[in-house]
Amino acid sequence: MTFAGPFRQHFHASADDRDSKILEFDPSRTTGATGFTNSEVAHITCANSLVVTNPASQTNTQMTMSVWVYPRMSDEGFENTPDNGGNSPHTVFYQLDEDQQIANSYLQITGNYSTTKGKVNFKMRERLIEHTVETINYNQWNHILVSMESAQNSNSTYNDKIHLVVNGTRYSKTASTSTLSAVTIQGSGDQLITSDNDFNFLMGYTPTSAQYTEGTNMYYGAIYQFYLDNQYYDMSSYSNRQQFYSTARKNNAALPNQSPLVLITDYKTFNSGTNDPGTVSRNTSRVTTSTLSKP
């Protein structure tokens, strides 16, 4: 099933339109070190970059991402690394830089079968967070919130402001303090959001072929209210955190920006934000609307 064309806001249409649907990703859970075929992968694929901005008219040195995830624990084989035939870390979203065939941006959860917990890996172009703390709980709702402002001064030192908030607990890295380990600068620039709309935005897996017909690092579970915008929020402020973590969980109308770059609502309209995903395709048998209760 494919959908094409521009998408626009519809927050004021009805109460139902203001609510995101829960997307359920149910991939094949057999093991295989060489990757999985298109029919086995629970995927949504966009022809355009969804995480994209125009630096001539919009800032690309600030960003905020918010998403609810309900990762399901399968078996030990599924939780192994791809080299051992498994899928961990599991890819929630992945934006591919087609020119270099590398990840431009992604969110992944590293699963631990023995503890039924996971860690957050998050990349936004020039910055990478590989969190060392197991903050994700499997088989229940978790909220992941990231806000960054990148800044490079004249002598090439970085005065970034980076906040990771998982289930209401904040980890931060700034010029003056740090409770967040394993933050890596990927390049020499400050850009967090690409301006190249030729990249592809994917959900549910990491592609292993140029045609996106095979993949690994599959995500098994539910995703709700994926929000991304090119605005920074100081997450040391409790009220800023609550805009995403508490009130906003009820409906999209409570989010701080009613016209973000990205607000994934379902697999039909897909993006209720301002960006055009282009043609959207999904594995109709493996990505469906979930029957879970909302967080």
C-alpha positions in Angstrom: 0.0 0.0 0.0 1.4 3.4 -1.0 0.4 6.9 -0.2 1.8 10.0 -1.9 1.4 13.8 -1.9 1.7 16.6 0.7 0.2 16.3 4.1 -1.1 19.1 6.2 -2.3 19.7 9.8 -5.7 18.5 10.8 -5.8 19.2 14.5 -9.0 21.1 14.5 -11.0 18.6 12.4 -12.3 16.5 15.3 -11.3 15.1 18.7 -10.3 11.8 17.0 -8.0 13.6 14.6 -6.1 15.1 17.5 -5.1 11.7 18.7 -2.3 9.6 17.2 -3.0 5.9 16.6 -0.7 3.3 18.1 1.3 1.5 15.4 2.2 -2.2 16.1 5.3 -3.6 14.5 5.3 -7.4 14.3 8.3 -8.7 12.3 9.4 -12.3 11.7 11.2 -13.4 14.9 13.3 -16.2 13.4 17.0 -15.7 13.6 19.3 -15.3 10.6 22.6 -13.6 10.4 22.3 -12.4 6.7 19.2 -10.2 7.3 15.5 -10.5 6.6 13.5 -10.2 3.4 10.9 -7.5 2.8 8.1 -9.8 3.7 9.7 -10.6 7.1 10.4 -7.0 8.1 7.8 -4.9 9.8 8.5 -1.6 8.0 7.3 1.8 6.9 9.4 3.4 4.2 9.2 7.0 3.0 10.7 8.1 -0.3 11.8 11.5 1.2 13.7 12.6 4.2 11.1 13.2 6.9 13.7 14.6 9.3 14.7 17.5 7.1 14.8 21.3 7.2 15.8 24.2 5.0 18.7 26.0 6.6 18.1 29.1 4.5 14.8 29.7 6.3 14.8 27.4 9.3 17.3 26.6 12.0 19.0 23.2 11.9 21.2 23.5 15.0 18.3 22.8 17.3 16.0 19.8 17.6 13.5 18.0 19.9 12.2 14.5 19.5 9.6 12.8 21.6 8.2 9.3 21.2 6.4 6.6 23.2 7.7 3.0 22.7 6.4 -0.3 23.9 9.2 -2.8 23.0 8.2 -6.4 23.3 10.6 -9.1 24.5 10.8 -12.0 22.2 13.5 -14.7 22.7 17.2 -14.7 23.3 17.9 -15.3 19.6 16.0 -12.2 18.6 17.7 -10.1 21.2 21.2 -11.1 20.0 23.4 -8.8 17.9 22.9 -9.1 14.1 26.3 -10.9 13.8 24.8 -13.6 16.0 21.6 -13.9 14.0 19.6 -11.5 16.1 18.3 -7.9 15.9 19.5 -5.9 18.8 19.8 -2.9 18.8 16.3 -2.5 17.6 15.6 0.4 15.2 12.6 2.6 15.9 13.4 5.0 13.0 16.4 5.3 10.6 17.1 7.9 8.1 19.6 6.8 5.4 22.2 9.0 3.8 22.0 7.5 0.4 25.1 9.3 -0.9 27.4 7.7 1.7 25.1 4.7 2.6 25.3 5.5 6.3 22.8 6.5 8.9 22.0 10.2 8.9 19.8 9.9 12.0 18.3 7.1 14.0 16.7 5.9 17.3 17.6 2.4 18.5 17.1 0.4 21.7 19.7 -2.1 22.7 17.9 -5.0 24.3 19.1 -7.2 27.2 17.3 -10.5 27.3 18.5 -11.4 30.8 17.3 -8.1 32.4 14.4 -7.3 30.1 15.7 -3.8 29.9 17.3 -1.7 27.2 19.5 1.3 26.5 18.9 4.2 24.2 21.1 4.9 21.1 20.2 8.2 19.3 21.9 9.9 16.4 20.9 13.2 14.9 23.4 13.9 12.1 26.5 15.4 13.9 25.7 14.1 17.4 25.4 10.6 18.7 24.2 9.5 22.1 24.9 5.9 23.2 23.5 5.8 26.7 25.2 3.5 29.2 22.2 3.2 31.5 19.5 0.6 31.1 16.5 3.0 31.2 14.0 1.2 28.9 11.6 -1.4 30.3 10.4 -4.1 27.9 6.7 -5.1 27.7 5.5 -1.7 28.9 5.3 1.9 27.7 8.4 4.1 27.8 8.8 7.7 26.9 12.0 8.9 25.2 12.6 12.7 24.9 15.7 14.3 23.4 16.4 18.0 23.0 19.7 19.4 21.6 21.2 22.7 20.7 24.6 22.4 19.0 27.2 25.2 19.3 30.8 25.3 18.1 32.9 28.3 19.1 35.9 29.8 17.2 38.5 27.5 18.7 36.5 24.3 17.8 35.3 23.4 21.2 31.7 22.6 21.6 29.2 24.2 23.9 26.3 21.9 23.1 23.2 21.6 25.2 22.0 18.0 25.1 19.2 16.5 27.2 18.0 12.9 27.2 14.9 12.3 29.3 13.6 8.7 29.7 10.4 8.1 31.6 10.7 11.5 33.2 14.4 11.0 34.4 16.8 13.6 32.8 20.4 13.1 31.7 22.1 16.2 30.4 25.4 17.3 28.9 26.3 21.0 28.7 29.4 23.1 28.9 29.3 23.3 32.6 27.9 19.9 33.8 27.3 16.4 32.6 25.1 13.5 33.8 25.0 12.0 30.3 27.9 9.7 29.2 28.8 8.6 25.8 28.0 11.6 23.7 30.0 11.6 20.5 30.6 14.4 18.0 30.3 12.8 14.5 31.9 15.6 12.4 33.1 19.1 12.5 29.8 20.9 12.1 26.9 22.0 14.1 24.1 20.7 11.9 21.6 18.4 13.6 18.9 18.2 10.9 19.8 17.6 7.2 18.7 19.9 4.4 18.9 17.0 1.8 15.4 15.7 1.0 16.9 12.8 -1.1 17.4 10.7 1.9 14.9 8.0 2.9 13.1 7.8 6.2 12.4 4.3 7.6 10.6 2.8 10.6 11.1 -0.6 12.2 14.4 -1.8 10.8 17.8 -0.9 9.4 18.2 -1.6 5.6 20.9 -3.9 4.4 20.2 -3.5 0.7 20.1 -0.4 -1.6 16.5 -1.2 -2.5 15.4 -1.5 1.1 14.1 -5.0 0.4 16.2 -6.6 3.2 17.0 -5.5 6.7 18.1 -6.3 10.2 17.9 -4.6 13.7 14.1 -5.1 13.6 11.8 -3.5 16.1 9.1 -5.6 17.7 6.5 -3.7 19.6 4.4 -0.5 19.5 5.1 3.1 18.7 2.9 6.1 19.6 3.1 9.8 19.0 6.5 10.3 17.2 7.2 14.1 17.3 10.2 15.9 16.0 10.8 19.6 15.5 13.7 22.1 15.0 13.3 23.8 18.4 15.3 23.4 21.6 13.8 23.1 25.0 15.7 23.3 28.2 14.8 20.1 29.9 16.1 21.1 33.2 12.8 22.8 33.4 10.1 20.5 34.8 7.4 22.3 32.9 9.2 21.8 29.6 9.5 18.1 30.3 5.8 17.8 31.3 4.7 19.3 28.0 5.8 16.0 26.4 5.7 13.5 29.2 2.5 14.2 31.0 -0.2 16.4 29.4 0.8 15.6 25.9 0.3 11.9 26.2 -3.5 12.5 26.2 -3.7 14.0 22.7 -1.6 15.8 20.1 -3.3 19.1 20.7 -1.4 19.4 24.0 2.0 19.3 22.4 3.9 22.6 22.5 4.0 23.1 18.8 1.0 22.4 16.7 3.0 22.5 13.4 6.2 20.5 14.0 8.2 19.1 11.2 7.1 15.6 12.0 4.1 14.2 13.9 3.4 10.6 12.9 -0.2 9.9 13.6 -1.0 6.6 11.7 0.1 4.7 8.6 -2.5 6.4 6.3 -2.1 10.1 6.8 1.3 9.2 8.4 2.8 12.7 8.9 0.5 15.4 10.3 3.5 17.7 10.5 4.6 20.1 7.9 7.2 17.9 6.0 6.2 15.8 3.0 7.4 12.2 3.4 6.8 11.5 -0.3 5.5 8.0 -1.2 4.9 6.0 1.9 4.8 2.2 1.8 4.5 -0.4 4.6 4.3 -4.1 5.1 0.6 -4.3 5.5 0.6 -7.7 7.2 3.2 -6.7 9.8 2.5 -3.0 10.6 -1.0 -2.5 11.9 -3.0 -0.4 14.3 -2.4 -1.7 17.8 -5.1 -2.7 20.3 -2.9 -1.5 23.3 -4.2 1.1 25.6 -2.4 4.5 25.1 0.2 5.4 27.7 
